[in-house]
């Protein structure tokens, strides 16, 4: 029977499946947005201009429920995901927004402006309370992304230390759950004795196994 070898396509699929294991956890973290943020951002952004905006024709503005917040941009000369994770905020009803704003008068960071959303100015004191809350939100996502990247790196070391599937599975059995179905079926047909003990340097296989097991339980054991 043919031995299952690690092609570039198979390695890519395994890496993709390893990253997907964290999708649900990331989605929950990204959805964990306090409902009051949208109104706070709107009120503080236009605090000094609400009356003037109300006096102008509605055609001067776009009206939307949504605020896309990208974070606080470069803080003290450093770009850090702890300050910058995209958050989709939703107002209880459509509110007027000028068509094109990036002025610091609104508390925005014009230097790192992104079309379709805003970075808030980290040096503007109006955002101090929100900034502290946003850092907690962003850091939770950043921590999951770090764990994901560390896990994927470990998986890559396992599959790169071997040229064929059988010894890699012997070194780390949970790799099985990251394989596409056709490779699982092909491996079942393969008669291959792995005598040599495989050592994967710099990888905590027990920790990886715990992550894989927990992900499997979360998605119902499949």
MIDOSE-1310 file (N, C-alpha, C; in nm, 2 decimals, decimal comma, always signed):
residues 222
xxxx	+0,08/-0,12/+0,00/+0,00/+0,00/+0,00/+0,09/+0,13/+0,00; +0,04/+0,23/-0,06/+0,12/+0,35/-0,07/+0,12/+0,43/+0,06; +0,24/+0,48/+0,09/+0,26/+0,56/+0,21/+0,21/+0,70/+0,19; +0,14/+0,75/+0,29/+0,09/+0,89/+0,28/+0,21/+0,99/+0,31
xxxx	+0,24/+1,06/+0,21/+0,35/+1,16/+0,23/+0,30/+1,30/+0,25; +0,38/+1,38/+0,31/+0,34/+1,52/+0,33/+0,37/+1,60/+0,21; +0,27/+1,63/+0,13/+0,29/+1,72/+0,02/+0,27/+1,86/+0,07; +0,30/+1,96/-0,01/+0,28/+2,10/+0,04/+0,13/+2,13/+0,05
xxxx	+0,05/+2,07/-0,03/-0,10/+2,08/-0,02/-0,15/+2,03/+0,11; -0,10/+1,91/+0,15/-0,14/+1,85/+0,27/-0,10/+1,93/+0,39; +0,02/+1,98/+0,39/+0,07/+2,07/+0,50/-0,01/+2,19/+0,51; -0,05/+2,25/+0,40/-0,13/+2,37/+0,40/-0,27/+2,34/+0,46
xxxx	-0,32/+2,23/+0,42/-0,46/+2,19/+0,47/-0,45/+2,17/+0,62; -0,35/+2,10/+0,67/-0,33/+2,08/+0,81/-0,32/+2,21/+0,89; -0,24/+2,30/+0,84/-0,22/+2,43/+0,90/-0,35/+2,51/+0,90; -0,43/+2,50/+0,79/-0,56/+2,57/+0,78/-0,65/+2,51/+0,89
xxxx	-0,66/+2,38/+0,90/-0,75/+2,32/+1,00/-0,70/+2,35/+1,14; -0,57/+2,36/+1,16/-0,53/+2,40/+1,30/-0,57/+2,54/+1,33; -0,56/+2,63/+1,24/-0,61/+2,77/+1,27/-0,76/+2,77/+1,29; -0,83/+2,69/+1,21/-0,98/+2,69/+1,23/-1,03/+2,65/+1,36
xxxx	-0,94/+2,57/+1,43/-0,98/+2,53/+1,57/-1,01/+2,64/+1,66; -0,95/+2,76/+1,63/-0,97/+2,87/+1,72/-1,08/+2,97/+1,68; -1,14/+2,94/+1,56/-1,24/+3,03/+1,51/-1,36/+3,06/+1,60; -1,41/+2,96/+1,66/-1,53/+2,98/+1,75/-1,49/+3,07/+1,87
xxxx	-1,38/+3,04/+1,93/-1,33/+3,12/+2,04/-1,30/+3,26/+2,01; -1,24/+3,28/+1,89/-1,22/+3,42/+1,84/-1,35/+3,49/+1,81; -1,44/+3,42/+1,75/-1,57/+3,49/+1,72/-1,64/+3,53/+1,85; -1,64/+3,45/+1,95/-1,70/+3,48/+2,08/-1,64/+3,61/+2,14
xxxx	-1,50/+3,61/+2,13/-1,43/+3,72/+2,19/-1,46/+3,85/+2,11; -1,47/+3,84/+1,98/-1,49/+3,96/+1,90/-1,64/+4,01/+1,92; -1,73/+3,92/+1,95/-1,87/+3,96/+1,97/-1,89/+4,01/+2,11; -1,79/+4,00/+2,19/-1,81/+4,04/+2,33/-1,79/+4,19/+2,35
xxxx	-1,87/+4,27/+2,28/-1,86/+4,41/+2,27/-1,97/+4,47/+2,36; -1,93/+4,55/+2,46/-2,03/+4,62/+2,55/-2,13/+4,70/+2,46; -2,25/+4,68/+2,49/-2,36/+4,75/+2,41/-2,35/+4,90/+2,42; -2,30/+4,95/+2,53/-2,30/+5,10/+2,55/-2,19/+5,17/+2,47
xxxx	-2,09/+5,10/+2,42/-1,98/+5,16/+2,35/-2,03/+5,25/+2,23; -2,12/+5,20/+2,15/-2,16/+5,27/+2,03/-2,21/+5,41/+2,07; -2,30/+5,42/+2,17/-2,36/+5,55/+2,21/-2,25/+5,64/+2,27; -2,16/+5,58/+2,35/-2,05/+5,66/+2,40/-1,96/+5,72/+2,30
xxxx	-1,92/+5,64/+2,20/-1,84/+5,69/+2,09/-1,91/+5,80/+2,01; -2,03/+5,78/+1,98/-2,11/+5,88/+1,90/-2,12/+6,01/+1,98; -2,16/+6,00/+2,11/-2,18/+6,12/+2,19/-2,06/+6,20/+2,21; -1,95/+6,13/+2,24/-1,82/+6,20/+2,26/-1,76/+6,25/+2,13
xxxx	-1,78/+6,18/+2,02/-1,73/+6,23/+1,90/-1,79/+6,36/+1,85; -1,92/+6,37/+1,88/-1,99/+6,49/+1,83/-2,05/+6,57/+1,94; -1,99/+6,56/+2,06/-2,05/+6,63/+2,17/-2,07/+6,78/+2,15; -1,97/+6,84/+2,08/-1,98/+6,99/+2,06/-2,05/+7,03/+1,94
xxxx	-2,10/+6,93/+1,86/-2,15/+6,96/+1,73/-2,29/+6,91/+1,70; -2,35/+6,84/+1,80/-2,48/+6,78/+1,78/-2,59/+6,89/+1,74; -2,59/+7,00/+1,81/-2,69/+7,10/+1,78/-2,67/+7,16/+1,64; -2,55/+7,18/+1,60/-2,52/+7,24/+1,47/-2,56/+7,13/+1,36
xxxx	-2,53/+7,01/+1,39/-2,56/+6,90/+1,29/-2,71/+6,89/+1,28; -2,79/+6,91/+1,39/-2,93/+6,89/+1,38/-3,00/+7,01/+1,31; -2,93/+7,12/+1,30/-2,98/+7,24/+1,23/-2,96/+7,23/+1,08; -2,87/+7,14/+1,03/-2,84/+7,13/+0,89/-2,94/+7,03/+0,82
xxxx	-2,96/+7,05/+0,69/-3,04/+6,95/+0,62/-2,99/+6,81/+0,63; -3,08/+6,71/+0,63/-3,03/+6,57/+0,65/-2,94/+6,53/+0,53; -2,96/+6,59/+0,42/-2,88/+6,55/+0,30/-2,73/+6,58/+0,32; -2,69/+6,66/+0,42/-2,55/+6,68/+0,45/-2,48/+6,56/+0,51
xxxx	-2,56/+6,46/+0,55/-2,51/+6,35/+0,63/-2,54/+6,22/+0,57; -2,47/+6,12/+0,61/-2,51/+5,98/+0,60/-2,58/+5,94/+0,73; -2,67/+5,85/+0,73/-2,74/+5,80/+0,85/-2,72/+5,65/+0,86; -2,66/+5,61/+0,97/-2,64/+5,47/+0,99/-2,64/+5,43/+1,14
xxxx	-2,67/+5,30/+1,16/-2,66/+5,25/+1,30/-2,52/+5,21/+1,34; -2,43/+5,19/+1,23/-2,31/+5,12/+1,26/-2,19/+5,21/+1,27; -2,10/+5,18/+1,36/-1,97/+5,24/+1,38/-1,87/+5,13/+1,38; -1,77/+5,15/+1,28/-1,66/+5,05/+1,28/-1,54/+5,12/+1,35
xxxx	-1,50/+5,06/+1,46/-1,39/+5,11/+1,54/-1,27/+5,02/+1,52; -1,16/+5,08/+1,48/-1,04/+5,00/+1,45/-0,94/+5,00/+1,57; -0,97/+5,09/+1,67/-0,88/+5,09/+1,79/-0,82/+5,23/+1,80; -0,69/+5,23/+1,85/-0,63/+5,36/+1,88/-0,50/+5,38/+1,80
xxxx	-0,48/+5,30/+1,70/-0,37/+5,33/+1,61/-0,23/+5,31/+1,68; -0,14/+5,40/+1,65/-0,01/+5,39/+1,70/-0,01/+5,46/+1,84; +0,02/+5,39/+1,94/+0,02/+5,45/+2,08/+0,16/+5,45/+2,13; +0,20/+5,58/+2,16/+0,34/+5,60/+2,21/+0,44/+5,54/+2,12
xxxx	+0,42/+5,56/+1,99/+0,52/+5,51/+1,89/+0,51/+5,36/+1,85; +0,42/+5,29/+1,91/+0,41/+5,14/+1,89/+0,28/+5,10/+1,84; +0,28/+5,01/+1,74/+0,15/+4,95/+1,70/+0,14/+4,82/+1,78; +0,03/+4,81/+1,85/+0,01/+4,69/+1,93/-0,14/+4,64/+1,92
xxxx	-0,16/+4,51/+1,89/-0,29/+4,46/+1,87/-0,37/+4,48/+2,00; -0,30/+4,49/+2,12/-0,37/+4,52/+2,24/-0,45/+4,65/+2,24; -0,42/+4,74/+2,15/-0,49/+4,86/+2,13/-0,57/+4,86/+2,00; -0,56/+4,76/+1,92/-0,61/+4,77/+1,78/-0,67/+4,63/+1,74
xxxx	-0,80/+4,62/+1,77/-0,88/+4,51/+1,72/-1,01/+4,57/+1,66; -1,05/+4,53/+1,54/-1,17/+4,58/+1,48/-1,29/+4,55/+1,57; -1,38/+4,65/+1,59/-1,50/+4,63/+1,67/-1,61/+4,69/+1,60; -1,72/+4,61/+1,57/-1,84/+4,67/+1,50/-1,94/+4,71/+1,61
xxxx	-1,96/+4,84/+1,62/-2,05/+4,89/+1,72/-2,19/+4,92/+1,65; -2,30/+4,91/+1,73/-2,43/+4,93/+1,67/-2,51/+5,02/+1,76; -2,55/+5,13/+1,70/-2,64/+5,23/+1,77/-2,79/+5,17/+1,77; -2,87/+5,22/+1,86/-3,01/+5,17/+1,87/-3,09/+5,22/+1,75
xxxx	-3,05/+5,33/+1,68/-3,12/+5,38/+1,57/-3,02/+5,45/+1,48; -3,05/+5,47/+1,35/-2,96/+5,55/+1,26/-2,94/+5,69/+1,31; -2,81/+5,73/+1,31/-2,77/+5,87/+1,35/-2,70/+5,93/+1,24; -2,70/+6,07/+1,24/-2,63/+6,14/+1,13/-2,47/+6,14/+1,15
xxxx	-2,40/+6,11/+1,04/-2,26/+6,12/+1,04/-2,21/+6,21/+0,92; -2,12/+6,30/+0,94/-2,06/+6,36/+0,82/-2,00/+6,26/+0,72; -2,01/+6,30/+0,60/-1,96/+6,20/+0,49/-1,81/+6,17/+0,51; -1,73/+6,27/+0,55/-1,59/+6,24/+0,55/-1,53/+6,32/+0,67
xxxx	-1,49/+6,25/+0,78/-1,43/+6,31/+0,89/-1,30/+6,24/+0,93; -1,20/+6,31/+0,97/-1,08/+6,26/+1,03/-1,02/+6,36/+1,12; -1,09/+6,47/+1,14/-1,04/+6,58/+1,22/-1,02/+6,55/+1,37; -0,90/+6,59/+1,43/-0,88/+6,56/+1,57/-0,99/+6,63/+1,66
xxxx	-1,06/+6,73/+1,60/-1,16/+6,79/+1,68/-1,27/+6,69/+1,73; -1,28/+6,58/+1,66/-1,38/+6,48/+1,69/-1,31/+6,36/+1,77; -1,19/+6,38/+1,81/-1,12/+6,28/+1,89/-1,07/+6,17/+1,81; -1,05/+6,19/+1,68/-1,01/+6,08/+1,59/-0,86/+6,10/+1,56
xxxx	-0,79/+5,99/+1,53/-0,65/+5,99/+1,49/-0,64/+6,00/+1,34; -0,63/+6,12/+1,29/-0,63/+6,13/+1,14/-0,51/+6,07/+1,08; -0,40/+6,05/+1,15/-0,27/+6,00/+1,10/-0,29/+5,85/+1,06; -0,38/+5,78/+1,13/-0,40/+5,64/+1,10/-0,54/+5,61/+1,06
xxxx	-0,60/+5,71/+0,99/-0,74/+5,69/+0,95/-0,76/+5,58/+0,85; -0,87/+5,51/+0,86/-0,90/+5,40/+0,77/-1,04/+5,42/+0,71; -1,05/+5,42/+0,58/-1,18/+5,44/+0,52/-1,28/+5,33/+0,56; -1,39/+5,37/+0,60/-1,50/+5,28/+0,64/-1,50/+5,27/+0,79
xxxx	-1,41/+5,32/+0,86/-1,41/+5,32/+1,01/-1,31/+5,42/+1,07; -1,29/+5,42/+1,20/-1,21/+5,52/+1,26/-1,12/+5,46/+1,36; -1,00/+5,52/+1,38/-0,91/+5,50/+1,49/-0,94/+5,62/+1,58; -0,94/+5,60/+1,71/-0,96/+5,70/+1,81/-0,82/+5,75/+1,85
xxxx	-0,81/+5,88/+1,89/-0,69/+5,94/+1,93/-0,66/+5,90/+2,07; -0,56/+5,82/+2,09/-0,52/+5,77/+2,22/-0,48/+5,87/+2,32; -0,44/+5,99/+2,27/-0,40/+6,10/+2,36/-0,51/+6,19/+2,40; -0,63/+6,17/+2,34/-0,75/+6,26/+2,37/-0,81/+6,20/+2,50
xxxx	-0,82/+6,29/+2,61/-0,87/+6,24/+2,74/-1,02/+6,20/+2,73; -1,09/+6,24/+2,63/-1,23/+6,20/+2,63/-1,25/+6,05/+2,62; -1,15/+5,98/+2,57/-1,16/+5,84/+2,55/-1,10/+5,76/+2,66; -1,05/+5,82/+2,77/-0,97/+5,75/+2,87/-1,05/+5,63/+2,93
xxxx	-1,17/+5,64/+2,96/-1,25/+5,53/+3,02/-1,27/+5,42/+2,91; -1,31/+5,47/+2,79/-1,34/+5,37/+2,68/-1,21/+5,30/+2,65; -1,10/+5,37/+2,65/-0,97/+5,31/+2,61/-0,93/+5,20/+2,70; -0,95/+5,22/+2,83/-0,92/+5,11/+2,93/-1,01/+4,99/+2,90
xxxx	-1,14/+5,01/+2,87/-1,22/+4,89/+2,84/-1,19/+4,83/+2,71; -1,15/+4,91/+2,61/-1,11/+4,86/+2,48/-0,99/+4,78/+2,48; -0,89/+4,81/+2,57/-0,77/+4,74/+2,58/-0,80/+4,60/+2,63; -0,89/+4,59/+2,73/-0,93/+4,46/+2,78/-0,99/+4,37/+2,67
xxxx	-1,08/+4,43/+2,59/-1,15/+4,37/+2,48/-1,04/+4,32/+2,38; -0,95/+4,41/+2,34/-0,85/+4,38/+2,24/-0,75/+4,27/+2,29; -0,71/+4,29/+2,41/-0,62/+4,19/+2,47/-0,67/+4,05/+2,47; -0,80/+4,04/+2,50/-0,86/+3,90/+2,50/-0,85/+3,84/+2,37
xxxx	-0,87/+3,91/+2,26/-0,86/+3,86/+2,12/-0,71/+3,83/+2,09; -0,62/+3,93/+2,13/-0,48/+3,91/+2,10/-0,43/+3,78/+2,17; -0,47/+3,76/+2,29/-0,42/+3,64/+2,36/-0,47/+3,51/+2,29; -0,59/+3,51/+2,24/-0,64/+3,39/+2,16/-0,56/+3,37/+2,04
xxxx	-0,53/+3,48/+1,97/-0,45/+3,48/+1,84/-0,31/+3,43/+1,87; -0,25/+3,47/+1,98/-0,12/+3,43/+2,02/-0,12/+3,27/+2,05; -0,22/+3,23/+2,12/-0,23/+3,08/+2,14/-0,25/+3,01/+2,01; -0,33/+3,06/+1,92/-0,35/+3,00/+1,79/-0,22/+2,99/+1,72
xxxx	-0,15/+3,10/+1,71/-0,03/+3,10/+1,63/+0,08/+3,01/+1,69; +0,08/+3,00/+1,82/+0,18/+2,91/+1,89/+0,14/+2,77/+1,86; +0,01/+2,74/+1,86/-0,04/+2,60/+1,83/-0,01/+2,56/+1,69; -0,04/+2,65/+1,60/-0,01/+2,62/+1,45/+0,14/+2,60/+1,43
xxxx	+0,22/+2,68/+1,50/+0,37/+2,67/+1,49/+0,41/+2,53/+1,54; +0,35/+2,48/+1,65/+0,38/+2,35/+1,70/+0,34/+2,24/+1,60; +0,22/+2,26/+1,54/+0,17/+2,16/+1,44/+0,27/+2,15/+1,32; +0,32/+2,27/+1,28/+0,41/+2,28/+1,17/+0,54/+2,20/+1,20
xxxx	+0,59/+2,21/+1,32/+0,71/+2,14/+1,36/+0,69/+1,99/+1,36; +0,57/+1,95/+1,40/+0,54/+1,80/+1,39/+0,54/+1,75/+1,25; +0,47/+1,82/+1,16/+0,46/+1,77/+1,02/+0,58/+1,80/+0,94; +0,67/+1,89/+0,99/+0,79/+1,92/+0,91/+0,91/+1,83/+0,95
xxxx	+0,90/+1,76/+1,07/+1,01/+1,68/+1,11/+1,00/+1,54/+1,05; +0,88/+1,51/+0,99/+0,86/+1,38/+0,92/+0,83/+1,40/+0,77; +0,87/+1,31/+0,69/+0,83/+1,31/+0,55/+0,70/+1,24/+0,52; +0,66/+1,15/+0,61/+0,54/+1,07/+0,59/+0,45/+1,09/+0,71
xxxx	+0,32/+1,05/+0,69/+0,22/+1,07/+0,79/+0,23/+0,98/+0,92; +0,26/+0,85/+0,90/+0,26/+0,76/+1,01/+0,35/+0,80/+1,13; +0,48/+0,83/+1,10/+0,56/+0,87/+1,22/+0,51/+1,00/+1,29; +0,46/+1,09/+1,21/+0,40/+1,21/+1,27/+0,29/+1,18/+1,36
xxxx	+0,20/+1,09/+1,32/+0,09/+1,05/+1,40/+0,13/+0,97/+1,53; +0,24/+0,90/+1,51/+0,29/+0,83/+1,63/+0,35/+0,93/+1,73; +0,41/+1,04/+1,68/+0,47/+1,14/+1,76/+0,36/+1,22/+1,83; +0,25/+1,25/+1,76/+0,14/+1,33/+1,81/+0,01/+1,28/+1,75
xxxx	-0,06/+1,19/+1,82/-0,18/+1,13/+1,76/-0,29/+1,23/+1,73; -0,31/+1,34/+1,80/-0,42/+1,43/+1,77/-0,41/+1,50/+1,63; -0,29/+1,48/+1,57/-0,28/+1,53/+1,43/-0,39/+1,47/+1,34; -0,44/+1,35/+1,38/-0,54/+1,28/+1,30/-0,66/+1,37/+1,27
xxxx	-0,70/+1,45/+1,37/-0,82/+1,53/+1,36/-0,80/+1,65/+1,27; -0,67/+1,68/+1,23/-0,65/+1,79/+1,14/-0,63/+1,74/+0,99; -0,64/+1,61/+0,97/-0,63/+1,56/+0,84/-0,76/+1,56/+0,76; -0,75/+1,59/+0,63/-0,87/+1,58/+0,55/-0,91/+1,43/+0,54
xxxx	-1,04/+1,41/+0,52/-1,10/+1,27/+0,52/-1,03/+1,18/+0,43; -1,00/+1,22/+0,31/-0,94/+1,13/+0,21/-0,80/+1,08/+0,26; -0,73/+1,16/+0,33/-0,60/+1,12/+0,39/-0,61/+1,02/+0,50; -0,72/+1,05/+0,58/-0,75/+0,95/+0,69/-0,78/+0,81/+0,63
xxxx	-0,86/+0,81/+0,53/-0,90/+0,69/+0,46/-0,78/+0,62/+0,40; -0,70/+0,70/+0,34/-0,58/+0,64/+0,28/-0,48/+0,58/+0,38; -0,47/+0,65/+0,49/-0,38/+0,61/+0,60/-0,43/+0,47/+0,66; -0,56/+0,46/+0,67/-0,62/+0,33/+0,72/-0,58/+0,21/+0,63
xxxx	-0,56/+0,24/+0,51/-0,53/+0,13/+0,41/-0,38/+0,11/+0,41; -0,30/+0,20/+0,47/-0,16/+0,19/+0,46/-0,10/+0,10/+0,57; -0,01/+0,00/+0,53/+0,06/-0,08/+0,63/+0,20/-0,03/+0,64; +0,22/+0,04/+0,75/+0,35/+0,10/+0,77/+0,39/+0,08/+0,92
xxxx	+0,50/+0,02/+0,94/+0,55/+0,01/+1,08/+0,65/+0,12/+1,11; +0,62/+0,19/+1,22/+0,71/+0,30/+1,26/+0,79/+0,25/+1,38; +0,92/+0,22/+1,36/+1,00/+0,17/+1,46/+1,08/+0,28/+1,53; +1,12/+0,39/+1,46/+1,20/+0,49/+1,51/+1,11/+0,59/+1,59
xxxx	+1,16/+0,62/+1,71/+1,09/+0,72/+1,80/+1,11/+0,86/+1,74; +1,01/+0,93/+1,72/+1,02/+1,07/+1,66/+1,02/+1,17/+1,77; +1,12/+1,26/+1,77/+1,13/+1,36/+1,87/+1,11/+1,50/+1,80; +1,02/+1,57/+1,85/+0,99/+1,71/+1,79/+1,05/+1,81/+1,89
xxxx	+1,15/+1,88/+1,85/+1,22/+1,97/+1,94/+1,14/+2,10/+1,96; +1,14/+2,15/+2,08/+1,08/+2,28/+2,11/+0,93/+2,29/+2,11; +0,87/+2,18/+2,13/+0,72/+2,17/+2,12/+0,66/+2,10/+2,24; +0,57/+2,17/+2,31/+0,50/+2,10/+2,42/+0,38/+2,03/+2,37
xxxx	+0,40/+1,90/+2,34/+0,30/+1,82/+2,27/+0,18/+1,79/+2,37; +0,21/+1,78/+2,50/+0,10/+1,76/+2,59/+0,00/+1,88/+2,59; +0,06/+2,00/+2,59/-0,02/+2,13/+2,58/-0,10/+2,13/+2,45; -0,04/+2,09/+2,34/-0,11/+2,09/+2,22/-0,22/+1,99/+2,22
xxxx	-0,20/+1,88/+2,28/-0,30/+1,77/+2,29/-0,42/+1,82/+2,37; -0,39/+1,89/+2,48/-0,50/+1,95/+2,56/-0,58/+2,05/+2,48; -0,52/+2,13/+2,40/-0,59/+2,23/+2,32/-0,68/+2,16/+2,21; -0,62/+2,05/+2,15/-0,69/+1,98/+2,05/-0,81/+1,91/+2,11
xxxx	-0,79/+1,85/+2,23/-0,90/+1,77/+2,29/-1,01/+1,87/+2,33; -0,98/+1,99/+2,38/-1,08/+2,08/+2,42/-1,16/+2,13/+2,30; -1,09/+2,16/+2,19/-1,16/+2,20/+2,07/-1,25/+2,09/+2,02; -1,21/+1,97/+2,03/-1,29/+1,86/+1,98/-1,42/+1,84/+2,07
xxxx	-1,40/+1,86/+2,20/-1,52/+1,85/+2,29/-1,62/+1,97/+2,26; -1,56/+2,09/+2,23/-1,64/+2,21/+2,21/-1,73/+2,19/+2,08; -1,67/+2,13/+1,98/-1,74/+2,12/+1,85/-1,82/+1,98/+1,84; -1,83/+1,91/+1,95/-1,92/+1,80/+1,96/-1,85/+1,67/+1,93
xx	-1,72/+1,66/+1,94/-1,65/+1,53/+1,93/-1,62/+1,49/+1,79; -1,65/+1,57/+1,68/-1,62/+1,53/+1,55/-1,49/+1,58/+1,50
